[in-house]
Amino acid sequence: VPKRIRDVYLLHIVISGVCHFSAFEVPEGNAFLICKGQENSFTIDPGYVHYWFGFDGKSAPSILAAAGIPTARHSRSQVRGFPFAKALLAQAHGYRGTDAAAVAASAFHSILALIAAATGGPKSDVETVRDMIDCNYHRHLVMEELATDVHLSEKHLCRKFSAAYGMPPQKYLLKVR
């Protein structure tokens, strides 16, 4: 497999199958960053499906750092709430409206929030749901699915969210909209 050097950062999210990256394997439900300007190579198994984002700019390293993704080397990250992420990416990929770039940017920031939540950082399950709502308020959101993505029942999520933010997630969603 020939090695390549990219002139942008590439964030891949593995939907199914396994990617055999030069330094590690990346299974379904994980993401990996190909760093700008660094050699890389990978092979994939049959049945491999992924979505990816290519990006660059002065703020790219700080955006990645905020999500807990190192930019000094290629890295692998888990994606918290993977069923939600998978549906979000499929919807964003299929979107063909005039604001497709905004939809893609929203999906990108949502994925970064889910990666940040999986790094064990300071975000709680209700903070993760709040971030999902903030980034995806324009989509059809089902509270039961959001609760499942953070491993809570819908009732328990509503109690925890209300305790943290003074209102249930449904009311917060309406407020954001």
Accessible surface in RSA format (square Angstrom, percent):
REM  Atomic radii and reference values for relative SASA: ProtOr
REM  Chains: A
REM  Algorithm: Lee & Richards
REM  Probe-radius: 1.40
REM  Slices: 20
REM RES _ NUM      All-atoms   Total-Side   Main-Chain    Non-polar    All polar
REM                ABS   REL    ABS   REL    ABS   REL    ABS   REL    ABS   REL
RES VAL A   1   116.95  77.0  51.67  46.8  65.28 157.3  55.70  48.4  61.25 166.1
RES PRO A   2   109.80  80.0  95.70  87.2  14.10  51.3 107.05  88.4   2.76  17.1
RES LYS A   3   119.76  58.4  91.47  56.1  28.29  67.3  61.59  55.4  58.17  62.0
RES ARG A   4   134.25  56.4 127.92  65.2   6.34  15.1  42.45  58.0  91.81  55.6
RES ILE A   5   109.79  62.5  79.21  59.0  30.58  73.7  79.21  57.0  30.58  83.0
RES ARG A   6    64.69  27.2  62.23  31.7   2.46   5.9  11.71  16.0  52.98  32.1
RES ASP A   7   113.97  79.8 103.51 103.0  10.46  24.7  43.39 102.1  70.58  70.4
RES VAL A   8    45.40  29.9  45.40  41.1   0.00   0.0  45.40  39.4   0.00   0.0
RES TYR A   9    20.94   9.8  20.94  11.9   0.00   0.0   2.68   2.0  18.26  22.5
RES LEU A  10    10.03   5.6  10.03   7.2   0.00   0.0  10.03   7.0   0.00   0.0
RES LEU A  11     1.59   0.9   1.59   1.1   0.00   0.0   1.59   1.1   0.00   0.0
RES HIS A  12    10.32   5.6  10.32   7.2   0.00   0.0   9.82  10.1   0.50   0.6
RES ILE A  13     0.00   0.0   0.00   0.0   0.00   0.0   0.00   0.0   0.00   0.0
RES VAL A  14     0.00   0.0   0.00   0.0   0.00   0.0   0.00   0.0   0.00   0.0
RES ILE A  15    13.03   7.4  13.01   9.7   0.01   0.0  13.01   9.4   0.01   0.0
RES SER A  16    33.35  28.2  33.35  44.5   0.00   0.0  28.11  59.9   5.25   7.4
RES GLY A  17    25.28  31.2   0.00   N/A  25.28  31.2  16.98  46.6   8.30  18.6
RES VAL A  18    38.93  25.6  38.90  35.2   0.04   0.1  38.90  33.8   0.04   0.1
RES CYS A  19     0.00   0.0   0.00   0.0   0.00   0.0   0.00   0.0   0.00   0.0
RES HIS A  20    56.36  30.8  51.67  35.9   4.69  12.0  43.15  44.5  13.20  15.4
RES PHE A  21    10.77   5.4   0.02   0.0  10.74  28.0   0.03   0.0  10.74  30.7
RES SER A  22    62.67  53.0  19.56  26.1  43.11  99.3  24.49  52.2  38.18  53.5
RES ALA A  23    82.45  75.8  44.07  68.0  38.39  87.3  53.82  75.8  28.63  75.8
RES PHE A  24    42.91  21.5  29.57  18.3  13.33  34.7  41.91  25.4   1.00   2.9
RES GLU A  25    93.32  53.6  90.32  68.3   3.00   7.1  34.56  66.8  58.76  48.0
RES VAL A  26     0.00   0.0   0.00   0.0   0.00   0.0   0.00   0.0   0.00   0.0
RES PRO A  27    57.52  41.9  57.52  52.4   0.00   0.0  57.52  47.5   0.00   0.0
RES GLU A  28    89.05  51.1  74.23  56.2  14.82  35.3  17.36  33.6  71.69  58.5
RES GLY A  29     9.89  12.2   0.00   N/A   9.89  12.2   8.21  22.5   1.68   3.8
RES ASN A  30    23.32  16.1  23.32  22.5   0.00   0.0   0.00   0.0  23.32  22.5
RES ALA A  31     0.09   0.1   0.05   0.1   0.04   0.1   0.09   0.1   0.00   0.0
RES PHE A  32     1.04   0.5   0.00   0.0   1.04   2.7   1.04   0.6   0.00   0.0
RES LEU A  33     1.14   0.6   0.44   0.3   0.70   1.8   0.44   0.3   0.70   1.9
RES ILE A  34     0.01   0.0   0.01   0.0   0.00   0.0   0.01   0.0   0.00   0.0
RES CYS A  35     0.63   0.5   0.63   0.7   0.00   0.0   0.63   1.6   0.00   0.0
RES LYS A  36    89.69  43.8  75.31  46.2  14.38  34.2  40.68  36.6  49.01  52.2
RES GLY A  37    48.72  60.1   0.00   N/A  48.72  60.1  23.82  65.4  24.90  55.8
RES GLN A  38    56.52  31.6  52.83  38.6   3.68   8.8  28.80  61.3  27.72  21.0
RES GLU A  39   101.33  58.2  86.52  65.5  14.81  35.3  23.62  45.7  77.72  63.5
RES ASN A  40     2.08   1.4   1.62   1.6   0.45   1.1   0.45   1.1   1.62   1.6
RES SER A  41    16.72  14.1  13.38  17.9   3.33   7.7   3.32   7.1  13.40  18.8
RES PHE A  42    55.91  28.0  38.70  24.0  17.22  44.8  42.03  25.5  13.89  39.7
RES THR A  43    62.28  44.3  57.20  58.0   5.08  12.1  49.42  66.4  12.86  19.4
RES ILE A  44    91.61  52.1  68.86  51.3  22.75  54.8  68.86  49.6  22.75  61.7
RES ASP A  45    51.15  35.8  48.66  48.4   2.49   5.9  11.43  26.9  39.72  39.6
RES PRO A  46   134.59  98.1 105.69  96.3  28.90 105.1 118.45  97.8  16.14 100.3
RES GLY A  47    59.31  73.1   0.00   N/A  59.31  73.1  41.80 114.7  17.51  39.2
RES TYR A  48    23.61  11.0   2.93   1.7  20.68  53.8   2.93   2.2  20.68  25.5
RES VAL A  49    72.66  47.8  68.70  62.2   3.95   9.5  72.66  63.1   0.00   0.0
RES HIS A  50    55.83  30.5  39.40  27.4  16.43  42.0  32.43  33.4  23.40  27.2
RES TYR A  51    45.37  21.2  43.44  24.7   1.93   5.0  23.34  17.5  22.04  27.2
RES TRP A  52   143.16  57.4 122.20  59.2  20.95  49.2  92.65  49.4  50.51  81.9
RES PHE A  53    30.66  15.3  27.08  16.8   3.59   9.3  30.66  18.6   0.00   0.0
RES GLY A  54    40.40  49.8   0.00   N/A  40.40  49.8   8.26  22.7  32.14  72.0
RES PHE A  55    34.84  17.4  26.43  16.4   8.41  21.9  34.84  21.1   0.00   0.0
RES ASP A  56    68.91  48.3  38.11  37.9  30.80  72.8  15.61  36.7  53.30  53.2
RES GLY A  57    40.39  49.8   0.00   N/A  40.39  49.8  35.71  98.0   4.67  10.5
RES LYS A  58   210.03 102.5 175.19 107.5  34.84  83.0 127.27 114.6  82.77  88.2
RES SER A  59    62.96  53.2  57.59  76.9   5.37  12.4  37.88  80.7  25.08  35.1
RES ALA A  60     2.43   2.2   0.63   1.0   1.81   4.1   2.18   3.1   0.25   0.7
RES PRO A  61    53.36  38.9  51.72  47.1   1.64   6.0  52.04  43.0   1.32   8.2
RES SER A  62    70.92  59.9  60.60  80.9  10.33  23.8  52.46 111.7  18.46  25.9
RES ILE A  63    59.04  33.6  53.57  39.9   5.48  13.2  57.13  41.1   1.92   5.2
RES LEU A  64     0.00   0.0   0.00   0.0   0.00   0.0   0.00   0.0   0.00   0.0
RES ALA A  65    66.63  61.3  48.00  74.1  18.63  42.4  51.69  72.8  14.95  39.6
RES ALA A  66    88.45  81.3  50.05  77.2  38.40  87.4  63.11  88.9  25.33  67.1
RES ALA A  67     4.56   4.2   2.55   3.9   2.02   4.6   4.34   6.1   0.23   0.6
RES GLY A  68    43.38  53.5   0.00   N/A  43.38  53.5  26.74  73.4  16.63  37.3
RES ILE A  69     1.90   1.1   0.94   0.7   0.96   2.3   1.38   1.0   0.51   1.4
RES PRO A  70    48.15  35.1  35.63  32.5  12.52  45.5  47.39  39.1   0.76   4.7
RES THR A  71    39.67  28.2  25.72  26.1  13.95  33.2   1.28   1.7  38.40  58.0
RES ALA A  72    88.27  81.2  61.75  95.3  26.52  60.3  71.47 100.7  16.79  44.5
RES ARG A  73   140.76  59.1 140.74  71.7   0.02   0.1  58.85  80.4  81.91  49.6
RES HIS A  74    25.79  14.1  18.62  12.9   7.16  18.3  18.21  18.8   7.58   8.8
RES SER A  75     6.45   5.5   4.11   5.5   2.34   5.4   5.90  12.6   0.55   0.8
RES ARG A  76   118.00  49.5  90.89  46.3  27.11  64.5   7.01   9.6 110.98  67.3
RES SER A  77    15.95  13.5   8.42  11.2   7.53  17.4   9.29  19.8   6.66   9.3
RES GLN A  78   114.56  64.1 107.19  78.3   7.37  17.5  18.28  38.9  96.28  73.0
RES VAL A  79     5.06   3.3   0.00   0.0   5.06  12.2   0.00   0.0   5.06  13.7
RES ARG A  80    52.68  22.1  46.69  23.8   5.99  14.3  19.37  26.5  33.31  20.2
RES GLY A  81     5.84   7.2   0.00   N/A   5.84   7.2   1.61   4.4   4.23   9.5
RES PHE A  82    30.30  15.2  28.48  17.6   1.82   4.7  28.48  17.3   1.82   5.2
RES PRO A  83    85.83  62.6  75.72  69.0  10.10  36.7  80.08  66.1   5.75  35.7
RES PHE A  84    22.50  11.3  17.06  10.6   5.44  14.2  22.08  13.4   0.42   1.2
RES ALA A  85     0.00   0.0   0.00   0.0   0.00   0.0   0.00   0.0   0.00   0.0
RES LYS A  86    86.71  42.3  86.67  53.2   0.04   0.1  43.61  39.3  43.11  45.9
RES ALA A  87    63.94  58.8  52.37  80.8  11.57  26.3  60.28  84.9   3.66   9.7
RES LEU A  88     4.66   2.6   0.97   0.7   3.70   9.3   4.02   2.8   0.65   1.7
RES LEU A  89     4.47   2.5   3.29   2.4   1.19   3.0   3.29   2.3   1.19   3.2
RES ALA A  90    51.00  46.9  40.98  63.2  10.01  22.8  42.04  59.2   8.95  23.7
RES GLN A  91    98.39  55.0  85.05  62.2  13.34  31.8  40.96  87.2  57.44  43.6
RES ALA A  92    16.79  15.4   5.90   9.1  10.89  24.8   6.21   8.7  10.58  28.0
RES HIS A  93   112.48  61.5 100.94  70.2  11.54  29.5  69.18  71.3  43.30  50.4
RES GLY A  94    47.51  58.6   0.00   N/A  47.51  58.6  28.98  79.5  18.53  41.5
RES TYR A  95    79.67  37.2  70.45  40.1   9.22  24.0  56.26  42.3  23.41  28.9
RES ARG A  96   184.20  77.3 149.75  76.3  34.45  82.0  78.72 107.6 105.48  63.9
RES GLY A  97    29.64  36.6   0.00   N/A  29.64  36.6  21.76  59.7   7.88  17.6
RES THR A  98   155.71 110.7 113.20 114.8  42.52 101.3  92.85 124.7  62.86  95.0
RES ASP A  99    73.28  51.3  66.17  65.9   7.10  16.8  32.98  77.6  40.30  40.2
RES ALA A 100    39.38  36.2  35.58  54.9   3.80   8.6  35.92  50.6   3.46   9.2
RES ALA A 101    85.35  78.5  69.18 106.8  16.17  36.8  76.92 108.3   8.43  22.3
RES ALA A 102    61.92  56.9  48.82  75.3  13.10  29.8  55.73  78.5   6.20  16.4
RES VAL A 103    13.53   8.9  12.81  11.6   0.72   1.7  13.50  11.7   0.03   0.1
RES ALA A 104    43.03  39.6  41.84  64.6   1.19   2.7  42.77  60.2   0.27   0.7
RES ALA A 105    48.45  44.5  42.06  64.9   6.39  14.5  47.86  67.4   0.59   1.6
RES SER A 106    20.29  17.1  12.75  17.0   7.54  17.4  19.59  41.7   0.70   1.0
RES ALA A 107     0.09   0.1   0.09   0.1   0.00   0.0   0.09   0.1   0.00   0.0
RES PHE A 108    20.29  10.2  20.29  12.6   0.00   0.0  20.29  12.3   0.00   0.0
RES HIS A 109    83.96  45.9  80.16  55.7   3.80   9.7  42.22  43.5  41.74  48.6
RES SER A 110     2.10   1.8   0.35   0.5   1.75   4.0   1.71   3.6   0.40   0.6
RES ILE A 111     0.00   0.0   0.00   0.0   0.00   0.0   0.00   0.0   0.00   0.0
RES LEU A 112     9.84   5.5   9.43   6.7   0.41   1.0   9.72   6.8   0.12   0.3
RES ALA A 113    16.84  15.5  10.76  16.6   6.08  13.8  15.56  21.9   1.28   3.4
RES LEU A 114     0.45   0.2   0.45   0.3   0.00   0.0   0.45   0.3   0.00   0.0
RES ILE A 115     0.00   0.0   0.00   0.0   0.00   0.0   0.00   0.0   0.00   0.0
RES ALA A 116    14.02  12.9  12.16  18.8   1.85   4.2  12.24  17.2   1.78   4.7
RES ALA A 117     6.81   6.3   0.08   0.1   6.74  15.3   0.40   0.6   6.41  17.0
RES ALA A 118    30.06  27.6   2.86   4.4  27.20  61.9   8.94  12.6  21.11  55.9
RES THR A 119    71.67  51.0  32.68  33.1  38.99  92.9  35.49  47.7  36.18  54.7
RES GLY A 120    68.89  85.0   0.00   N/A  68.89  85.0  38.07 104.5  30.82  69.0
RES GLY A 121    31.10  38.4   0.00   N/A  31.10  38.4  19.74  54.2  11.37  25.5
RES PRO A 122   136.47  99.5 103.87  94.7  32.60 118.5 117.93  97.4  18.55 115.3
RES LYS A 123    68.30  33.3  57.26  35.1  11.04  26.3  36.74  33.1  31.56  33.6
RES SER A 124    47.10  39.8  37.53  50.1   9.57  22.0  44.51  94.8   2.58   3.6
RES ASP A 125    18.34  12.8  14.87  14.8   3.48   8.2   2.53   6.0  15.81  15.8
RES VAL A 126     9.72   6.4   9.72   8.8   0.00   0.0   9.72   8.4   0.00   0.0
RES GLU A 127    50.12  28.8  50.12  37.9   0.00   0.0   6.79  13.1  43.33  35.4
RES THR A 128     1.52   1.1   0.72   0.7   0.80   1.9   1.42   1.9   0.10   0.1
RES VAL A 129     0.00   0.0   0.00   0.0   0.00   0.0   0.00   0.0   0.00   0.0
RES ARG A 130    62.78  26.4  62.78  32.0   0.00   0.0  10.01  13.7  52.77  32.0
RES ASP A 131    16.30  11.4  15.43  15.4   0.87   2.0   5.64  13.3  10.66  10.6
RES MET A 132     2.73   1.4   1.67   1.1   1.06   2.5   2.73   2.3   0.00   0.0
RES ILE A 133     0.00   0.0   0.00   0.0   0.00   0.0   0.00   0.0   0.00   0.0
RES ASP A 134    55.16  38.6  42.60  42.4  12.55  29.7  22.49  52.9  32.67  32.6
RES CYS A 135    33.31  25.2  24.08  26.9   9.23  21.7   7.67  19.4  25.65  27.7
RES ASN A 136     0.00   0.0   0.00   0.0   0.00   0.0   0.00   0.0   0.00   0.0
RES TYR A 137    90.47  42.2  90.47  51.5   0.00   0.0  43.25  32.5  47.21  58.2
RES HIS A 138    95.91  52.4  58.09  40.4  37.82  96.8  61.50  63.4  34.41  40.0
RES ARG A 139    15.35   6.4  11.05   5.6   4.30  10.2  13.70  18.7   1.64   1.0
RES HIS A 140   157.17  85.9 130.55  90.7  26.61  68.1  97.72 100.7  59.45  69.2
RES LEU A 141    20.42  11.4   4.39   3.1  16.03  40.3   5.49   3.9  14.93  40.2
RES VAL A 142    51.07  33.6  45.92  41.6   5.14  12.4  49.06  42.6   2.00   5.4
RES MET A 143    13.14   6.8   9.26   6.1   3.88   9.2   9.26   7.9   3.88   5.1
RES GLU A 144   108.34  62.2 107.38  81.2   0.95   2.3  23.52  45.5  84.81  69.2
RES GLU A 145   103.14  59.2 100.48  76.0   2.66   6.3  37.07  71.7  66.06  53.9
RES LEU A 146     1.24   0.7   1.24   0.9   0.00   0.0   1.24   0.9   0.00   0.0
RES ALA A 147     0.59   0.5   0.59   0.9   0.00   0.0   0.59   0.8   0.00   0.0
RES THR A 148    81.77  58.2  75.37  76.4   6.39  15.2  58.90  79.1  22.87  34.6
RES ASP A 149     5.62   3.9   3.25   3.2   2.37   5.6   2.01   4.7   3.61   3.6
RES VAL A 150     3.97   2.6   0.00   0.0   3.97   9.6   0.00   0.0   3.97  10.8
RES HIS A 151   154.54  84.5 124.05  86.2  30.49  78.0  92.88  95.7  61.67  71.8
RES LEU A 152    32.25  18.0  19.28  13.8  12.97  32.6  25.69  18.0   6.56  17.7
RES SER A 153    67.84  57.3  50.45  67.3  17.39  40.1  53.10 113.1  14.74  20.7
RES GLU A 154    68.94  39.6  63.01  47.7   5.93  14.1  18.74  36.2  50.20  41.0
RES LYS A 155   151.53  73.9 143.59  88.1   7.94  18.9  91.97  82.8  59.57  63.5
RES HIS A 156    67.59  36.9  67.59  47.0   0.00   0.0  48.47  50.0  19.12  22.2
RES LEU A 157     0.00   0.0   0.00   0.0   0.00   0.0   0.00   0.0   0.00   0.0
RES CYS A 158    27.82  21.0  27.21  30.3   0.61   1.4  17.81  45.1  10.01  10.8
RES ARG A 159   133.95  56.2 123.67  63.0  10.28  24.5  74.25 101.5  59.70  36.2
RES LYS A 160    74.11  36.2  68.25  41.9   5.86  14.0  43.43  39.1  30.68  32.7
RES PHE A 161     0.00   0.0   0.00   0.0   0.00   0.0   0.00   0.0   0.00   0.0
RES SER A 162    38.83  32.8  32.84  43.8   5.99  13.8  26.34  56.1  12.49  17.5
RES ALA A 163    93.16  85.7  50.45  77.9  42.70  97.1  63.47  89.4  29.69  78.7
RES ALA A 164    57.98  53.3  20.43  31.5  37.56  85.4  30.63  43.1  27.35  72.5
RES TYR A 165    59.35  27.7  37.21  21.2  22.13  57.6  42.01  31.6  17.33  21.4
RES GLY A 166    69.31  85.5   0.00   N/A  69.31  85.5  36.01  98.8  33.30  74.6
RES MET A 167    34.48  17.9  31.66  21.0   2.82   6.7  34.25  29.1   0.23   0.3
RES PRO A 168    50.51  36.8  50.51  46.0   0.00   0.0  50.51  41.7   0.00   0.0
RES PRO A 169     0.00   0.0   0.00   0.0   0.00   0.0   0.00   0.0   0.00   0.0
RES GLN A 170    70.43  39.4  68.97  50.4   1.46   3.5  47.14 100.3  23.29  17.7
RES LYS A 171   124.42  60.7 121.91  74.8   2.51   6.0  67.22  60.5  57.20  60.9
RES TYR A 172    30.45  14.2  30.45  17.3   0.00   0.0  17.07  12.8  13.38  16.5
RES LEU A 173    12.04   6.7  12.04   8.6   0.00   0.0  12.04   8.5   0.00   0.0
RES LEU A 174   124.47  69.3 110.10  78.8  14.37  36.1 110.40  77.5  14.07  37.9
RES LYS A 175   145.57  71.0 112.36  68.9  33.21  79.1  81.23  73.1  64.35  68.5
RES VAL A 176    50.28  33.1  23.60  21.4  26.68  64.3  30.40  26.4  19.88  53.9
RES ARG A 177   136.03  57.1  81.40  41.5  54.63 130.1  47.80  65.3  88.23  53.5
END  Absolute sums over single chains surface
CHAIN  1 A     9090.9       6993.4       2097.5       5430.9       3660.1
END  Absolute sums over all chains
TOTAL          9090.9       6993.4       2097.5       5430.9       3660.1
